[in-house]
Amino acid sequence: MQAYRDEIAEASLNEVAVSEIGEWYDIIETSLFMLIRRTELFRGTARLMITDMQNARCMMYPDGTVLVSTGLLDYIDSLLFMDTSGSARRIRNFNSERENFFAPIAAVCAAQFALNYYSSAKNVELSPEKVYTIDIMASVLLNIAGYSQGILETWLERLDSVQAGSETAKIFSSFLTGSVKPDMRLEQFNGNGDDITHLYEEISGVLVALQNRRGTADARTVLDNLLQLFPQSLYVNRLNALVAHQAWLNSLDKRNTELATILPAAVYDNVSVFSFFQSADFMFDNDDDEQSDYFAKTMPTRSNNAVYMQAKKAYNDYLSLIYEAGVASSYAYLLASSPLAHERNAVLSIAEQADLFHTGVDDKTARANYAALLYLVGKDYTKAQQLLADCLHSAVQKPGKVLFLRTGFPADERLLRCNYFRMLKKTNDKTGAAQQRTWLADILKEPETVVPIVLRNVSVGDTVDALLEAWDRPSSIIYNYYSERWLYRQLNAELIIRSRDGDGAVLQMSVGFPSTLTFFNEIRTGDSREAFEKICGQVAYRSCDALMYHRQGNLLQVIYGNNKIRNITIRNINEKR
């Protein structure tokens, strides 16, 4: 991939500072975060380069570097100024217009990265089949990221009009592939509706299974099929490694897993939080025998050896394609249970390298896993404790001279504190352990009263009949054994319905941006964090790239972009599915 390295090096010579592009930086950064981090496409280090170039350019390279040219930003602004000049509403929402223009362009680049459609030679055109597949994947990423339907088609229509003018065609030459014209891409895209829907349902279903630790077996079946279609896909191989590791964790006796493994994905799992808290709470202070046979307890047996080997292979397949520190650290955690001594002996060096690679970022997955492994092997309790304390007290990094895409904070702070609580008890830090126990007990206690948060006559806990009466039938329903996902596209809302027990209760309600749905005190997605916290108070904890708030006995999971609400999910506090 030397050709891409040379291209990145050349572009870096004309890199511009954040101050030179004004509000565009926050728009680009937010859009890329939603497309790359929120979709679980990639959690590794991704450099963001804004380069001073007259031609329009946007590219995501094989190493995760994203390049955007000022020529592209200038063109977007000039076109939008003409388009919005007669609409006061669109002028007020100008930055949203900018993002909706930029997002599908970035999505196509992210889709090429997801599929790993790169050539080792320079200036090799993609085949028509690969171009069409990239457009399908781009649409899927946009949907998962929460963007409105139709914006990719709008971009292809604009690209078709661009090539009509000789000057604009020259500026956009990097977007106008010789193998397929924009009108052909648009026609093929419109004919691929069923393929887009099917791939979206499969990948989003895998993400729901991963993020809620339900339906792992079904997710593995889906991924096996996707790997047949896309064996070199970074995205599919990454998801396969994480789901395979989750299957391995599910196969273990919970009494033998003293510390939580932190996967590099936004996983929300109340059951594990309760389990690890109780385990740490019942542990004796300074118990020297507590973890002496940890590895013997978690080594694969005849019943789960196949699951372990599948997880190890999945990690090797992904890490052979690209290095990602968080994934490497969870792989090290997996190897800690290996029956092979040389693999167990390599665990700490793999985890330490991953921690060093991610030093200073907001994502503490690698550091948390390194701390856990230092503790479990009895190598250095003090260092393990210090590293985990850093995970809990780190501040979000501000942009520096060299820009990097925000990593997010996918870990659940409660699990980090459960691990920290156990470490403090081990080192006989009674004061620190008592503080962590108080924090966890307070977060995990049942609310005294629950006042439902009602959105257009629907709230968590309502029946399907009540939902249908208030909102009518959804745009589509996606099924699995445990739950149904009801998508209301006009409202930009997704509801999860319990299906396993047959009662059909609403388990959670997620509302994206933009949406006409109004929360309490006229709060909507798109409002500022300041306005939201003025009503809801301060953050309870961090989890899944979101800030968690308690209100009226409900849990509100809020994702912000550029300090504005991108998504609100309503759940029960301490839900048990």
N, C-alpha and C positions, 0 to 999 in steps of 0.2 A: 504493500500500500504506500510505497514511497511517493508515488505521484500525488496522493492526497496530502502527505506531510509537506511536500514542496509547496503545494497550493496554499496550505494553512500558513506556512512561513512567509510566503509572499504577501498574503493578505494582511498579516500582522504588522507589516511595515507601514500600512496606512490606517491602522486602528485608531478610532477616535474615542475621546473620553465621554463618560456618561453625560456630563454637563452639556455637551455639544448637541445632544439629541433630545433634550428636554423630557417631556412626559412620555416620549416614545419608549424609553428604557423600561418603565414600569409596565407598559402595555405588552411589550415583547416578552419580558420576564414572566409576567402572569400567564400569558398565553402558552408559552413553552412549559411552564410548570404544570398547567392543566393537561397538556397533551402528552408530556413525558413522565412526570412523576405521578399524577393522579391516575393515570391509566396503568401504572406499574410497568411501563415500557422499559425504564432504565433508572436506577437510583445511584449510579456511579458519578464520578466527577465529570462534569460537562462544561467546557469552557464556552463562553458566549463572546463572540467577536463582532463588533460593529465596525465595519471598514468603510473608509471614504472612497467610494467608487461611483462613477456616473451611471454605469449599467446596473440594472435591477438584478439582484442576486440573493438567493436564500438557499442554504445547504446545510445538511447535517452529515458530518463525516463519520467514517467507520469507528473512530475513537470516541464519538459523542460530542465533539466540538460542533457548535452551531455558528454559522456565519450569516450575517445580514448586512446588506450594503445600504449606504445612505441614499443611493439612487432609487432603491425600492421604496424607502420611506418617503422620499420626496414625491415620487409618482403617486403613491397612495394618497398623500395629503392634497396634491393638486387636483386629483380626480374627485376626491370627497368634497373639497371646497366647492367645486362646481355642482356636484350632486345635491349637497345639503343647503345651498344658498337660499333656496326658496322655502325651507322648512325650519321654523324656529325650534320645533321639538328635536329634530335631528342635529341641529347646531348645538343644542344643550347637551346632547348625548354624543358629542363628536368623538370622544375617546372610545366609546363603545363601537361606533362606526369604524374607527381605525382597527380595533381588535377583530371585529367580524370580517374585515378585509384581509388582515394579516393571518388570522388563524388557519384558514384552509390552505394558504401557501405553506405555512409551517407544517401543517398536518401531512402534506404530501412528502415533505422532506423527512419527517418523523416516520412515515410509513416505509420509505425506502430503507431507513435505518432498521426498522422493526423486522423487515423481510430480509435484510442483509443483502440487498441487491446492489452490489458494488463489483467493479472490475479492477483487476490489478494493473491493467493498462490505462493510459490516459486517453480521455475523449472518446471512449467507447460508448456508443448509443445503446440504450436499453431496448430490448425487443418489444414489439407492441403488446405481447401477452404480459410482460412484466410491468409495463406502464399501466395497463388496465388493472392489474392486480394491486399495484400501488394505490390507485385511485379508490379501489374497494377498501383497502386497509385504512386509507386516510379518512374515509367516511366513517368507518368503525371507531377510529380514535376520536374523531370530532364528537360522535354520539356519546361515547363513554366519558369524555371530558366535559360534557354538558352543554355543548354548543347547539344552536338552533339548526334544524334541518334546512337544507337548501343552500347553505353558504358555499359549499364546494361547487355546486352547479353554477352559482353566481360567478365564482372565480373562473371557471372554465369558459363561461360566456364572455367574461371580460378579456380573457386571454385570447379568445377567438377574434374579438374586435381589435385587440392590440396588433395582431399580425397583419391586419389590413393596411396599416400605415408603415411606410418604409422606415421612418425614424424610430417610432415606438417598437417596431419589430427588432430593430438593431439593439435597442436598449434592453429588450426582454429576450435576447437570443438564447440565454441559458435556460429559459423556460420552454422554448419552442423546439422540442426534440424533432429531429428529422424523420424518425420512424413513424410518428403518429401526430397528426395535426389536432389542434384543440377541438374542432368540430367533431372529429372522429372519436376523440376521448369522451366528449359529452354524450354523443349518441350511444356509445358502448356503455358508459356509466348509467345512463337512463335505462338501458336494457338489462343491467346487472342488479336490479332491485332485489330480487329473491336471494342472490348470492350475498349481497350486503346485509340483508336482514338476518340470514342464517349465520354468517360469520359474527355479526354483532351479538346475537343471542348466545352463541357458543363462548366467545371470549368474555363477554360481560357475566355470563353464568359462572365461568371459572373464577372470575374476580370476586363474585359474591360468595362462592364457596371458600375461597382463600381468606377473604376478609372476615367471614363469620364462622369459619371452621365447621361448616355444615355442608354435606354433600361432596366430600373429598373424593369418594370412589367414582362418582359420576364425572367429576372434573378431570380425573385421571384418564377416564375413557375418552372424553372429548379431546384432551391433549394428545393422547396416542394417535387419534385420527388426524389431528392437525399436523403432527410431526410427519405423518406420511405425505402430506401435501407440501409442507414447508420445513424440510429437515434442517436447513441452515438458518432458519429464522431466529434472530436474537430474542425476539419477544416470546415466541412459543417455547423456546428452550429455557428462557428465564422462568416463565410461569410453571413449566414442568418441574424445574428444580425445586421451586418453593412449595408446590403442591405435593411433590414426592416427599419432601422433608416433613411436611405437615402430616402426611400419612404415617411416616415413621414415628413421629411424636405421639400420634394417636394410638400406636401399637404398644407403647410403653406403659408399664404400671406406674400410675401417677405418684405412688408412694416412693418410687425410686428416682424421681426427677426433682432434685432439691432446688434447682434454680431454673428460671424460665429462659428458654432459648428465644432470642429476639430475631425474628425473621425480617429481612429488609423489605417489608411490605406493610401496608396499613391494615393490620389485623386487630379487630375489636372482639375480645373474648372474655366475657365476664366470668365464665365457669373457671377458666384458668387463673384469673385474678383471685377469686375466692379460695381456690385450692392452694395456691402458693402462699397466700396470706395465712391460712390456717396452718399449713405445714411449718412455716417460719414461727408462728405464734406458739405452737406446741413444742418447738425445739428447746432443749435445755441450753442455758448459757454456756459458752465455751466448751461445747461437746467435742472432745478430741476424736471420738470414734464415729462421728456423724457421717462423714463422707469418705471414710477409709476404703470402702469397697464400692464406690460409686460406679466405676467403669465396669466392674464385674456384674453389677446389677443391670447395667444398660447395654451390655454387649448383645448383639443379635443372637436369637435362639432359633430353633427349628421353625417355630411358628411365625417369626417375623424376619427371618434372614433375607427372604426374597424382597421384602419391602425395603430393607436397609440397602441391599445391593442396587435396587432401582434408584433410590435416592442418590447414592454415591455416583452412579453412572450419569444421572441427570445433571448433577453439579459439574462433573468432568466435561460433559458435552457443552454446557454453557460457558464455563470458564476457559475452555479451549478456543472459544470464539471471541471473547472480550473479558478484560479484567474489571471486576466491580468489587470494591472493598467490603461492602455489606454482605454480599453473597459469599465472598471468600471467608468472612468471619463465621457465618452460619455453617459453611462447609467444614470449617475447623471444628465447630461444635459437633457436627455429625461424626467426624473422624475420631473424636474423643471416645466414642463407643466402639471403635474398630477392633476386631479380634487380632489385627496385625500390629505388632509392636512398633514397627518402623512408621506406620501411619499415626499411631498415638504419640510417638516421639516428635512428630512434625507439627503437632497441633499448635503449640504456643508460638512457634516461629511464624506460622501462617497467620495466626490471629494478631500477633504483634505487627506484622507487616501491614495488615489491613487497617489496624488502628492508626499507624503512622501515615498511611495513605489518606486517611480521612481526618487528620488532625485539623481542628479549627472549624469544621463544618457543623451545621445544626443537627444533621442526622447522626445520632449517637449509637447506631446499631453495632458498628465494628467495635467501638470502645466498650459498650456494655457486654458484648460477647467475650471480648478479651479479658475483661475484669472477671466474668463468671468462670472462665477457664483457669485463670490464675488461682482462683479460690478453690475450684473443684480438684485440681491436682495438688493443692497444698503448697504451691510454689511461693506465693507472696501475698499473704492476707492483707497486709498494710497497703500495698500498691493496688490490689483489687478494690479495696475500699475507697481509696483516693480517686481511682478512675471512675468508679460508679458515682461518687459524689459530684465529680465534674459533669457527668451526664445530666444530673438533676439541676445543676446551677448554671449551665452555660447560657449565654445570651445569643440572640440571633445576630449573625454577622452582617455588617453593612458592606455595600459594594466597594471594592478596592480598585486599584489601578488596572489590574487584570480581572476581568469579569468572569464569574462562574454562575451557572444556573443554580438557583436555590435548591437545596437538597430536600427540604421539608423535614418533618419530624414524624416518621411513620410509626415509631414505637409507642407503646402504651405506657405512659408515665407510671401508672399504678404497678405494672409488672416490674419496672425498674426499681421502684421503691420496695416491692416485696423482696427482690434480690438484695437490696441494700439493707433492709431490716434483718435478713438472715445473717449477712456479713457482720453487722454491728453486734448481733448477739454472739456470734462466733468469737469476736475479739473482745467480748465482755464490756462493750461500751454501753452501759446501762442507760445513760442519759440519752444518747443518740438513738438507741433502739426504742426507748419509750416514746420519743418524739415521732419516729416513723410509724410506730404502732398506732399512736393517737391519730395521725394524719390518715392512715389507711382505714382505721375503724370508722372515722368520721365520714370518709368518702363512700364507704361500703354500707353504711347503715341505711335501713329502709326509711323512706320519708314518712313522717307522721300523717300527712294528708296529701292527696294527689288531686289537683284541679286540672282537668283535661285542657290542653291547648287545642282550640277548635279552629279548623280551616274550612270555611264554607260548609259548616254543619257536620264535619267529619273530624274525628280525633283518634289517637292510638287507643286500641281496645274495642273499637266499634266493630260491628258485624259487616259482612259483605253486603247484606241486604240494605243496611243503613248507608253504606258507601254508594251502592247503585242508585238508591233513591236520591242522594244528594248530588252525585257527580255523574251519574249515568255510566254507560259502559266505557271501559278504557280504550285507548287506541290499539293496544295489544297486550297480551298476557304471556309471560314466559314462565314455564312450569319446571319444577323439580320435585323430588320426593318430599322435601322439608317445607317448601314454601312456594308461593306464586308471586311474581313481580308484575304489578299492574302499572302500565305506563300511560300517563295522561299527557300527551305531547303538547296539546294546546295550553295546558297549565304548567308545562315543564316540571312535572312532578312524577315521582315514582313511589309506589306504596308496596310494602312487602306484607303478604297475607299468609298466615299460618295455614298450611294444608295438611300436615302430617296427622294431626289429631282430629281433623274434620270440623273444627269449630269456626274456621274462616275468620278469625279475628285479625284486625290490622295490627301488625307488630311495629312497624315504623313508617314514617312519612318523610320523604326527601323532596325538597323544593330547590330547583336550580335558578340560575339567572339568565335571562329575565323571566319573571312570572307575574301574573296578575293576582296570585294568592297573597293575602294580607295576614300577617301574624298579629299578636297583641300590640296595642298602642300604635297601630298603623305601620308596624315594621314590615319591610319587604326586602327580598334579596336585592342587592345593589346599594343598600344603605351603608353608611360608614360604621366601622367598628365602634367609634366613639358614641354614635347614636344608639347602637345596640346595647353597649355596656352601661349607658346611662339608665337604661330600663332594667337590664338583667343583672347588673352587678359584675363583679370580677370573675375571672376564669377559675374554674374548679381544678382542672388539670389539662394536660396536653395528651392527645392520642390521634393516630391516623391522619396526620397532617392538619388536624383540626384543633380548635380550642373548645373545651367542654364546659358547659354552664348548667347549673341546676336552677330550675324555675318551676315553682308550683308542684314540686314532686316529679317533674319531668326532666329528662336529660336532653339538652340541645347541643348538637354537634355542629359547629360552625366553621366553615372553611372560608378564609379571606384571601383575596387577591388585590394587591395594591391598596390594602387597608379597607376594602369594601367586601361585603358579603357575597360570596359566590354560590354557596350552598348551605342550607340549614336542614339538618335531619333531626326529627323528634323521635325519641325512644323512651321506654320506661327506664328509670334509674334501676341499675342492677337487674336488667332483664334476664330471664332464663328461658331460652327457646327450647 
